[in-house]
Amino acid sequence: MLSIFWRAGLARRELVCAAVVVLGGCASGGIRVHDKLVIDSEPQGARVYITGREVGVTPATVVIDEAFPKHWTTRVDPDEPGFAYYRRLETVDLKKDGCETVTRKLYGEELQREVVKFTLKCDPDYKPAPARAAGSVEERLRALDELRRKGLVTDQEYGSQRQRILGDL
């Protein structure tokens, strides 16, 4: 007779433990309203990396289940209760030429928003490198030779431009 009560008590304990695990997952970001998340930046045009994988350019729209799969993690914030969590937690990096790289861990309430905004610190004096001329090296050398034959460039200009074109090899 005691074994019946013991078995019933064991079943209740298992049920309580299962409820704690399920509710713990919900408390750590398991409930959300949106399937997608927009990652935006000021200024826009930054490359977005989620855990090292490039996913687009801001404003970038990502599917939460694909970009932020659930997995077991430890505490992020020392004030968080408990030790281990089954949740979405990924590192997001934004990179833009002339700006400092921004890195942030996204989890919990941030993933329940429609848009997560980043502010980049950019150098106001930054000038992008000039675009390279179109065409193959051979085409560019022939065009330069033609300009020289027509007398449109000096020998000195010809020599410096030729070295520049050959430097692109």
MOPEVEN-V271550 format. One record per residue. SS is DSSP state (2 for helix, 1 for strand, 0 for the rest). PHI is phi in whole degrees, 0 to 359 (NA if undefined). D_FIRST is the distance of its C-alpha to the first C-alpha in Angstrom with 1 decimal. Layout:
BEGIN
ss	phi	d_first
SS	PHI	D_FIRST
SS	PHI	D_FIRST
END
This chain:
BEGIN
ss	phi	d_first
0	NA	0.0
2	297	3.8
2	295	5.4
2	294	5.4
2	295	7.0
2	299	8.9
2	296	10.2
2	296	11.2
2	296	12.9
2	295	14.6
2	296	16.0
2	295	17.4
2	298	19.0
2	296	20.6
2	296	21.9
2	296	23.4
2	297	25.0
2	297	26.4
2	296	27.9
2	297	29.5
2	296	31.1
2	296	32.4
2	292	33.8
2	297	35.3
2	295	37.3
2	293	38.5
2	291	39.6
2	257	41.7
2	102	44.0
2	285	41.8
0	261	43.3
0	213	47.0
0	262	49.5
0	250	52.0
0	270	51.9
1	237	55.1
1	227	56.5
1	260	60.2
1	256	61.2
1	237	64.6
1	216	67.0
1	238	70.1
0	284	72.4
0	284	71.1
0	97	71.5
0	278	69.2
1	284	67.3
1	253	63.5
1	239	61.2
1	245	57.4
0	48	56.0
0	84	59.3
1	255	59.7
1	289	62.6
1	240	61.6
1	151	64.8
1	235	67.3
0	295	66.9
0	283	66.2
1	251	63.6
1	256	60.8
1	237	57.6
1	277	54.5
2	301	51.7
2	297	49.1
2	277	51.7
2	279	53.3
0	231	50.2
0	292	47.2
1	285	43.9
1	201	42.8
1	285	40.9
1	224	43.2
1	262	43.1
0	301	44.6
0	260	48.1
0	255	48.7
0	301	47.6
0	276	46.5
0	293	43.9
0	285	40.3
0	79	38.0
0	236	39.1
1	243	38.7
1	224	39.4
1	259	39.4
1	203	42.7
1	269	46.2
1	205	48.5
1	221	51.9
1	266	55.2
1	248	58.1
1	243	61.7
1	242	64.9
1	230	68.1
0	215	71.6
0	303	75.0
0	85	76.6
1	233	73.3
0	288	70.7
0	291	67.4
1	250	64.6
1	234	61.0
1	209	57.9
1	274	54.2
1	252	53.0
1	194	49.4
2	59	47.5
2	299	49.7
2	298	52.8
2	282	51.4
2	268	50.7
0	279	54.5
0	277	57.0
1	227	59.5
1	246	59.3
1	252	62.7
1	243	64.1
1	247	67.4
0	264	69.4
0	266	71.9
1	246	75.0
0	282	78.4
0	293	81.0
0	265	83.7
0	293	81.8
0	237	83.9
0	295	82.4
0	296	84.2
0	297	86.8
0	292	85.8
0	285	87.1
0	295	89.9
0	284	88.9
0	101	89.9
0	286	89.9
2	299	91.7
2	298	94.4
2	297	95.0
2	292	95.2
2	293	97.7
2	295	99.9
2	296	99.9
2	295	100.9
2	300	103.7
2	298	104.9
2	299	105.1
2	291	107.0
2	299	109.5
0	279	110.2
0	78	110.8
0	273	108.0
0	228	106.5
0	282	108.3
2	298	107.9
2	295	105.9
2	297	103.5
2	301	103.2
2	297	102.3
2	291	99.7
2	291	98.1
2	297	98.1
2	298	96.3
2	297	93.7
2	295	93.1
2	293	92.8
2	292	90.4
0	280	87.9
0	292	87.6
END
